[in-house]
Amino acid sequence: MAFKPLHDRVLVRRVQSDEKTKGGLIIPDTAKEKPAEGEIVAAGEGARKDSGELIAMAVKPGDRVLFGKWSGTEVTLNGEELIIMKESDILGIIA
């Protein structure tokens, strides 16, 4: 993919949620919520302090993360739906 986020932004691919409940019921697409979990596809270099010093990113491509329900901006790149968001919108890394 030929896209590199700038500064402290990341490009995230949502992970697909289960199509069945624990009880075995199938959830239709119209009733599903978009998952707030994803995988980092690309990350910028990091933010800069007022002095110009680079603050390194805490996430890297391949990390699985949780983010806020309304975080980021949805974009379509090469036919794939992705989200661009600031690193601060990420709630945590899933180990």
VMD Tcl script that draws the C-alpha trace (Angstrom):
set ca {
  {0.00 0.00 0.00}
  {1.37 3.39 -0.92}
  {0.03 5.44 2.00}
  {2.09 6.79 4.91}
  {0.29 8.63 7.72}
  {1.91 11.87 8.89}
  {3.01 12.85 12.39}
  {1.10 11.00 15.14}
  {-1.55 9.42 12.93}
  {-2.12 5.72 12.25}
  {-3.95 3.74 9.58}
  {-6.14 1.00 11.10}
  {-7.96 -1.99 9.57}
  {-11.01 -3.06 11.58}
  {-11.08 -6.74 12.56}
  {-14.18 -8.65 11.60}
  {-16.56 -9.46 14.44}
  {-18.22 -12.81 15.00}
  {-21.36 -13.46 13.00}
  {-22.89 -15.62 15.74}
  {-23.64 -15.05 19.41}
  {-22.34 -17.43 22.07}
  {-25.76 -19.10 22.00}
  {-25.47 -19.77 18.25}
  {-27.80 -17.07 16.94}
  {-26.72 -15.50 13.64}
  {-26.44 -11.69 13.77}
  {-27.61 -9.95 10.56}
  {-25.38 -7.23 9.07}
  {-27.99 -4.56 9.84}
  {-27.83 -5.31 13.59}
  {-24.04 -5.46 13.89}
  {-22.06 -2.66 15.44}
  {-18.75 -1.81 13.85}
  {-15.98 -3.30 15.98}
  {-13.77 -0.97 18.01}
  {-10.82 -3.29 17.53}
  {-8.34 -3.20 14.70}
  {-4.86 -3.82 13.40}
  {-2.35 -1.06 12.71}
  {-1.54 -1.05 8.98}
  {0.81 1.95 8.95}
  {2.01 4.57 11.44}
  {3.55 8.02 11.16}
  {6.90 9.01 12.67}
  {5.37 10.55 15.79}
  {4.51 13.95 17.18}
  {7.04 16.69 17.81}
  {7.60 18.70 20.98}
  {7.82 22.49 20.81}
  {11.60 22.08 20.82}
  {11.38 19.97 17.64}
  {12.30 16.72 19.40}
  {10.44 13.67 18.03}
  {8.10 11.77 20.37}
  {8.20 8.15 19.20}
  {4.96 6.27 18.50}
  {3.84 3.67 21.06}
  {2.25 1.51 18.33}
  {3.69 -0.11 15.22}
  {2.26 -1.90 12.18}
  {0.85 -5.29 13.15}
  {-0.29 -4.26 16.66}
  {-3.91 -5.08 17.57}
  {-5.55 -2.12 19.27}
  {-8.80 -0.95 20.83}
  {-10.11 2.49 19.93}
  {-13.11 4.68 20.69}
  {-16.40 4.03 18.92}
  {-16.40 7.40 17.12}
  {-12.62 7.68 16.59}
  {-10.95 8.56 13.34}
  {-12.00 9.15 9.75}
  {-13.10 6.29 7.52}
  {-11.39 6.15 4.13}
  {-11.28 3.69 1.24}
  {-7.83 2.87 -0.12}
  {-7.38 0.30 -2.91}
  {-10.97 -0.85 -2.35}
  {-10.43 -1.54 1.36}
  {-12.20 0.37 4.14}
  {-9.68 1.71 6.67}
  {-9.60 4.33 9.43}
  {-7.11 7.17 9.90}
  {-6.86 8.32 13.51}
  {-4.51 10.05 15.91}
  {-2.48 7.86 18.23}
  {-4.26 9.50 21.19}
  {-7.58 7.98 19.97}
  {-6.19 4.50 20.66}
  {-7.27 3.19 24.05}
  {-4.76 0.35 24.31}
  {-2.76 -2.43 22.66}
  {-4.07 -6.01 22.87}
  {-1.26 -8.34 23.93}
}
mol new
graphics top color blue
foreach p $ca { graphics top sphere $p radius 0.5 }
foreach p [lrange $ca 0 end-1] q [lrange $ca 1 end] { graphics top cylinder $p $q radius 0.2 }
display resetview
